Amino acid sequence: MMEMSEKIDLDQFDKEEFLGPSLKSCPGCSATIVARFALKALGKDTIVIIPASCLATLLATNTQTGIKIPYLHALFECGSSTATGVKHAMMRKGKENVNVVTIAGDSGSMDIGFQALSGAAIRNEDIIHICYDNESAMNTGGQLNSCTPFGARTPDWPLGKRLMKKDAPSIMAAHNIPYVATASISHLEDFYMKLKKAKKIKGFRYIHVLSPCPISWGYDGRYTVEIARKAVESGLWMLYEIENGSFNLTYKPERRIPVEEYLRMQRRFDTLTDDDARKVQEIVNELWRRYEE
Ligand SMILES: Cc1ncc(C[n+]2csc(CCOP(=O)(O)OP(=O)(O)O)c2C)c(N)n1
């Protein structure tokens, strides 16, 4: 289990950068943190597929691009099938070692993109899928989707969602793929270590990263990392990996902070009642009780 410090020592990561100027991200955007560290870990022999999402538009629009390796902007519903085709083409050319990675949002992974993702996973295609989860369809204004958590308010659901968030990593683990992991942009060493490990594994690999969005979640962009850290420190967002079916917690908060410390920093939870907040706390307690058993 890794010890996490507040300050990140950048010397431990590969130096080469694959994202350059011309990125059109909002201040405090964590999708770019996900892409930056994913590409650093995977290295230059990588082809990246990004279906319609914030990341797709901010990396390349019109004649400008901010990415330095081959990049394909896929249709919203086709991230994993496009990646499958690219990987097979590489194999046909004798370039088996090229990493093919899809970086998709939560809708592009768990909603409209799910059919392609599930198909590629069950065939155990030799590709990596990274879902950066900002818990809404942000590129079109932050609409509700299956990854939006209980109680969060969205423009199309202004009173707050009454349904639970989809448990994406468990669904992917049920495909019996060799590697599934969760990560958070607040715990970059952990994310990086998982990417490096995934890179060496053959077959379908899935990493689900918590990726706060200042616009959709309603907070000042300077708090992006702090909010992600609070999600982990409260136990709401568990950091783990499932390697060939065996579960391994990669980080355990020393003393879990109350989930309200996380929830109350975000305007999307403005309509959450105290009773609802207690309900979220109970869900987290139950999750950890079951894990500790
Ligand atoms: C078939 C189709 N329907 C709708 C859209 C419009 N669209 C583009 S991006 C997007 C939301 C993407 O959400 P997500 O995958 O969660 O990524 P995020 O924008 O949050 O980064 C939508 C609805 C589209 N491009 N194609």
The ligand as an SDF file (V2000), in Angstrom:
LIG
                    3D

 26 27  0  0  0  0  0  0  0  0999 V2000
  -24.3040   10.4610  -31.1700 C   0  0  0  0  0  0  0  0  0  0  0  0
  -23.9470   11.7340  -30.4410 C   0  0  0  0  0  0  0  0  0  0  0  0
  -24.8070   12.2420  -29.5450 N   0  0  0  0  0  0  0  0  0  0  0  0
  -24.5150   13.3880  -28.8930 C   0  0  0  0  0  0  0  0  0  0  0  0
  -23.3380   14.0300  -29.1430 C   0  0  0  0  0  0  0  0  0  0  0  0
  -23.0390   15.3280  -28.4240 C   0  0  0  0  0  0  0  0  0  0  0  0
  -22.0160   15.1700  -27.4100 N   0  0  0  0  0  0  0  0  0  0  0  0
  -20.7090   15.4340  -27.6490 C   0  0  0  0  0  0  0  0  0  0  0  0
  -19.7390   15.2550  -26.3120 S   0  0  0  0  0  0  0  0  0  0  0  0
  -21.0760   14.8590  -25.3460 C   0  0  0  0  0  0  0  0  0  0  0  0
  -20.9220   14.5960  -23.8660 C   0  0  0  0  0  0  0  0  0  0  0  0
  -19.7100   13.7990  -23.5130 C   0  0  0  0  0  0  0  0  0  0  0  0
  -19.7730   13.3930  -22.1620 O   0  0  0  0  0  0  0  0  0  0  0  0
  -18.6440   12.5290  -21.5100 P   0  0  0  0  0  0  0  0  0  0  0  0
  -18.3570   11.3280  -22.3230 O   0  0  0  0  0  0  0  0  0  0  0  0
  -19.0410   12.2780  -20.1010 O   0  0  0  0  0  0  0  0  0  0  0  0
  -17.3410   13.4390  -21.5780 O   0  0  0  0  0  0  0  0  0  0  0  0
  -17.1850   14.9560  -21.0160 P   0  0  0  0  0  0  0  0  0  0  0  0
  -17.7810   15.8480  -22.0320 O   0  0  0  0  0  0  0  0  0  0  0  0
  -17.8630   15.0050  -19.6990 O   0  0  0  0  0  0  0  0  0  0  0  0
  -15.7240   15.1710  -20.9150 O   0  0  0  0  0  0  0  0  0  0  0  0
  -22.2500   14.8610  -26.0900 C   0  0  0  0  0  0  0  0  0  0  0  0
  -23.6020   14.5630  -25.5340 C   0  0  0  0  0  0  0  0  0  0  0  0
  -22.4460   13.4650  -30.0930 C   0  0  0  0  0  0  0  0  0  0  0  0
  -21.2660   14.0260  -30.3760 N   0  0  0  0  0  0  0  0  0  0  0  0
  -22.7840   12.3290  -30.7360 N   0  0  0  0  0  0  0  0  0  0  0  0
  1  2  1  0
  2  3  1  0
  2 26  2  0
  3  4  2  0
  4  5  1  0
  5  6  1  0
  5 24  2  0
  6  7  1  0
  7  8  2  0
  7 22  1  0
  8  9  1  0
  9 10  1  0
 10 11  1  0
 10 22  2  0
 11 12  1  0
 12 13  1  0
 13 14  1  0
 14 15  2  0
 14 16  1  0
 14 17  1  0
 17 18  1  0
 18 19  2  0
 18 20  1  0
 18 21  1  0
 22 23  1  0
 24 25  1  0
 24 26  1  0
M  CHG  1   7   1
M  END
$$$$
